[in-house]
């Protein structure tokens, strides 16, 4: 008798590392410790309940949740997808095709490296949050996961190649050659090539320019205020200086004046010391956070690795890049440096280098200006224009802007009339002069351009930003006109992409002549409609 076909074997399910319980508990404690302390202090003050008892009661559900998460979290490798199961009462099973996995980002803190584990964030193009966070995996499991995802993407690429006839037909209709996805097309020759490495000298310069030390000082100030250090210090000063009153009786007026000058000099010295300390802290923070910063071209896309204590490995697939933004501050221009950030589909803007999320730090925190064009070519291969011919906004834009800046200057000068009286007029005049100068410079630096199948937009005077969006990444092209815009014959044109964040620098061109805005919208909408959008 012919034997029956054997049933397919179920894929082996894998668990997280047992240390996931400790790391998950630590993560929850960081978020819950402040509410627990406040609740414990309130219970102790109002009801006489021991704070330690409240903290212990609050710790029990956190520990139970960490244990349940470890026991219920499973993942397995199917032929074409990764399956993740989680939940006890409300169970959730996610099927993530390998071809849709965009990033596998690894984060290792000091304890992670000591214990040989890693936190993994699995990113797809479906939203701003990770599809799954695996806290934590052993290092061999991470490598196995990466290898399985690579194999799945290769198989998906082979299927795309087999369907090449349809792609050729699309190219014949549009008249444009259709290239394979950038992260697949780049595999091979560009794999493992270092595009950017920031040595200690560049990181030191970046720390001086960014002044992140102010954040640390603000945090220390808030901690000192909450713990009462300022109050105790003032009481100590008052007690130590109580002898000054009797001692200064009969002192000559010139001695008192000299004491005032000494006080002013001391305050000035404190201000200088404060600035120096802030810069030193900023440099130390940068050297630790961005230690050995590298951007490497790999088959997955652009991989950024950095960090001394907490080591981060973040990948940005090239086909997910929606817009590229060039940042230039006044100090950066002075030393010939720029920063480059990207927005990605399903992610936030590359905004802060201190964040472990690859979509929330600048791809190039600091870059020599002469290397900008070469670096942009790696991120946007279509970029070919040596120079950009910028188009200005409406000639009436200056009037719109200067009215607003003069209003702000006047409001800022009003309190000075009450405190400085006649001198308030002089300050008001100075504020108005600065408002007019600022408005003129701001309008002069507004501009847009169409180049290399991309729309370019620049804005800002002191802090300049230039954003580039490819036609293939545009989703919505819209016109906006306020009542004042309609009165002045102007309009605002906005281009939305899949990665546009609320606080990001988008292609949002204000003060356009209404006819120019309509023609530009028609052109961009037509280009977006005849190009295939890809994640």
Buried (B, 14 or more C-beta within 10 A) or exposed (E): EEEEEEEEEEEEEBBBBEBBBBBBBBBBBEEBEEEBBEBBEEBBEEEEBEBEEBBEBBBEEBBEBBBBBBEBBBBBBBEEBBBBBBEEEEEEEBEBBBBBBBBBBBBBBEBBBEBEBBBBBBBBBEEBEBBBBBBBBBBEBBEBBBEBBBEBBBEBBEEBEEEEEEBEEEEEEEEBEBEBBBBBBBBEEBEEEEBBEBEEEBBBBBBBBBBBBBBBBEEEEEEBEEEEEEEEEEEEEEEEEEEEEEEEEEEEEEEEEEEEEEEEEEEEEEEEEEEEEBBEBBBBBBBBBBBBBBBBBBBBBBBBBBBEEBBBBBBBBBBBBBBBBBBBBEEBBEEEBBBBBBBBBBBBBBBBBBBBBBBBBBBBBBBBBEBBEEBBEBBBEBBEEEEBEBBBBBEBBBEBBBEEBBEEBEEEBEEBBEEEEEEBEEBBEEBBEEBBEBBBEBBEBBBBBBBBBBBBBBBBBEEBBBBBBBBBBBBEBEBEBEEEBEEBEBBBBBBBBBBBBEEBBBBBBBBBBBEBBBEBBEBBBEBBEEBEEBB
